């Protein structure tokens, strides 16, 4: 991590090297450095001593949040010195066991590796960064001339340029694309290929007759992704957690996380069955077994000078790229004997598409429409539905409660964010339950007795043909090194295998990540780029298992509604239709 502190003098004379460390140690800002807070502050001084040395010996700083090793580098700029403090966060030192990767984990990380992104000089200048306003895309014509037909594959060439209008020379930007027609309520996600030279190709299957319009969006520039990568690597503890300890009238609060530096005694809450690590600093006057809750402690925004300019909604984040020429084509019906136009870049393999607002799967079971409460209730009769995960899964519980008048929620007096929740339809013998996953969890206060790991919950299930299990876990892991998420999924995968071994007829459904609206805070904690990396890991982890997938990523990308962490009701309805179609497949489907 690099933090800049700027020291200015009234003349351009320099300060003796022997005085530099003394000056820095006397700065009131040193406490901010110790607390891992932003440290770009200008101080005025009357000192006029001179010398030319530029680098000091390493300095070690300690705080309750982390142990830091800082190398102080002084660089003269005009009448100022910019002091660069290079810090090593506690997630990069040996006592964090998740740093040791197995060969399988390394192979998985290599398989989802993102292209190299450029170094970003500090302070940031937007001049050489990706600018959607100067970038364009072009729909490539049918090879050999002719017209487009259903079954063909359409390509759009995307050229990114910087804020000075110059073509970019490298890849690594996050670009998304969809093909849609608002009148038909039709849409499909495009597959985007990075050519690593500033150009990209979006490929779409043509699936409906009529108008098909291309929309291309720059989610993040490659320079922004450089910053997101650095934040995860150097500052994974920027979202931190706390727990309250209490015994009688004595109470204390301490910091908790997946990994903590042993600057103070630790309470080790690593799960004995899954091996999932979790630690809190031990209270000074209470035992570790007096911990009563878990909650999000806060968020530390540790950006360097002008890095926030890389994350401006409407300027360079989630902004549409315009077409150079027409942005749409007319698609004719498929003709007998007509050879299909295939992409020479990549074969698009979307999970499905929308038509008339309904999701049509292109692989897996046929999706049927459950448009009234009686159809849903009939499908769920004599079923137990277990929903495990984050708030995007809680949304499914809330949806079922809202559309099924006979499904009554039993008041467990739980917090509305975290649950647990339970609803029953006694007449039809339907039971629907929701439980949130265990930390890391950015919810408000949760009793420690309700912190349950999904793998342990699965091991308690009998399973069988009347059991539906839905798992969705991704959003709360975005600020941590991806190996933390990998290992959580691996423990869940092992539990799923055990469940299917003892009860093969159990239906297990996995919900993927989805796109969301982005402002600065959401980006630094839950960027679509973070979600995409975890989405790739999730798919790879459960590949080959007898589980079903709800592709929330494509379903949010292909739909005309704006992206949201919690998708709007029409998208949720289509997701539930997929689960119900798996639960109650129609014989003629």
Residue, then its C-alpha position, 0 to 999 in steps of 0.5 A: x500500500x502507498x500513502x502520500x504525505x506532502x510537506x511544503x516549505x516556504x522556499x525550495x531549500x531542502x531539509x536535512x535527512x537527519x531531521x526528516x524522520x523527526x519531522x514525520x514522527x512529530x506530524x499529527x497525521x502519524x496517528x492516521x497512518x497507524x489507523x490505516x486512514x487516508x493520509x494525503x495532507x499538506x503541512x506548512x513549515x518554516x524550516x529551511x535546512x538543506x540536504x539531499x538524502x532521499x530514503x530513510x530506514x524502514x519504520x514499523x508502525x503498530x495499531x489495533x487494526x494492523x502491523x505495518x512496515x513503512x519505508x519513507x521515501x522523500x521526493x522533492x517537488x517544487x518547494x515541497x516534499x512528497x513523502x511516500x509511505x509504503x505499507x504492508x498490510x496484515x493480510x500479506x504476512x505469514x500468519x494468515x494461513x489462507x495465503x498458502x495455496x494448494x496446486x488445485x487452488x492455484x490452477x483455478x486462479x490461473x484459469x480465471x486470471x484477468x489480463x494485466x492492467x496498466x500502472x496508474x501514476x499518482x496523482x491520477x490523471x484521466x488523460x490516458x485512461x479509458x473514456x467511453x465518450x471517445x470510444x465506439x463500437x461497430x456492428x460488423x456486416x454479414x460476411x459475403x453480404x446478405x441479411x441477418x437471420x435467426x440462428x446467425x451470430x452477430x459481432x460488434x467490434x469495440x474500440x476503446x480510446x482515452x480522454x484525449x481520443x487516442x486508441x488504447x493499446x492494451x486490454x483489461x477493461x471490464x466491458x459488457x454487452x447485450x442485444x435487446x428489443x424493448x418492444x418485444x421485451x427481448x434481451x440476451x447477454x453478449x460474450x465479450x472477447x478482450x484482444x489485449x490491444x484496446x479492442x474488444x469483440x462482442x458476440x451475440x446469437x440472433x434468437x428472435x425475429x425483428x429488431x435487435x439493438x446492440x448496447x455496449x457498456x464500459x463498467x470499469x476502465x483497466x486503470x480502475x481495475x488496477x486500483x481495485x486489484x491493489x485494494x484487495x491485495x493491500x487493504x482487504x481489511x478495509x471492511x472490518x467487523x466487531x463483536x460485543x462481549x458481555x458478562x454481567x455488567x461488564x462489556x467490551x467491544x473488539x475488532x474481528x476479521x478473517x485474519x488479524x495480526x497477533x498484536x494482542x491476544x486473539x480469540x479463535x472462532x475457527x469453525x471446528x467442522x469446516x475449518x473456516x477461520x474467524x478471529x476477534x481480539x480478546x477483551x481485556x477483562x472478559x473471556x472469549x466465550x462471552x462474545x454475544x454478537x457480530x456486526x459490521x464495524x465500518x469501512x476505511x476508504x483508502x484511496x490515493x490522490x485522485x484515484x476516486x476520479x476513476x470511479x465516476x458514474x456517468x463519466x467513466x463507470x457504467x457508461x454506454x459506448x456509442x455506435x459508429x454507424x447503426x446500433x441495430x439490425x433487422x433479423x429475418x426468419x430462419x430459412x430452410x437450407x440457409x447456412x448460418x452465419x457463425x462468429x470467427x471469434x468465439x461461440x456465444x453460449x448464453x444460458x438463456x434469453x428474455x422474450x416477451x419478458x419471460x426467461x427462455x433457457x437455452x440449456x437445462x430444463x425448460x422454464x415454465x411460467x408460474x403466473x398465479x399463486x395456485x400454480x406455485x403452491x401446487x408445485x411446492x405442496x409437501x416440499x421443504x425449501x431451504x434458502x441459504x445465503x445473503x440478502x439476494x437469497x432473502x429476497x426470494x423468501x420475501x417474494x414467495x411470502x408476497x405472492x402466496x397468500x396462504x404462506x404465513x411467516x412464523x414470527x421468530x423475532x429475528x432481525x429483518x436483515x439476517x433472519x432466520x425466517x420461516x413461513x408455513x402453509x399448513x394446508x399444503x404442507x409447505x415449509x420455506x426457511x431462510x438462514x444467512x451465511x456465517x461471517x464475513x457478513x456486513x449486516x447489523x447485529x447478529x447473535x453469535x448463536x445465529x452464525x451458522x456455516x452453510x456447510x454445517x446446515x447442509x450436514x444436518x439435512x436429511x434431504x430427499x425428493x421433497x427437499x429443495x436447497x437453494x444457495x447464494x453466497x457472494x456479495x459479502x466476500x468481495x473485499x477479501x482475497x479471492x482465496x477466502x471465497x474459494x475455500x468457503x465454496x469448497x467447504x460448501x461443495x463437500x457438504x453438497x456432495x455428502x448430501x447428494x450421496x445420502x439423498x441423491x433425489x435432493x434438488x440443489x440450486x446455486x444462484x450466481x452473482x448479479x450486476x448492480x448499480x455502482x457509486x463510489x462506496x459500492x464500487x470499492x466494496x462490491x464492484x461488478x469486477x469483484x463480483x465477476x471474479x467470484x462468479x467465475x470461481x463459483x461456476x468452476x467450483x460446482x461444475x460437474x456436480x448434480x446441481x442446478x444453476x440460476x444464472x443471475x449474472x446473465x439474467x440481470x445483464x440481459x434485462x432492460x431494468x437497471x442493474x441493482x444488488x437486489x434485482x427488481x420483481x420481474x427479474x426475481x419472478x423469472x428466477x423463481x420460475x427457474x427454481x420451480x421448473x426444476x422442482x416440478x418439471x413438466x413431462x412434456x417439457 
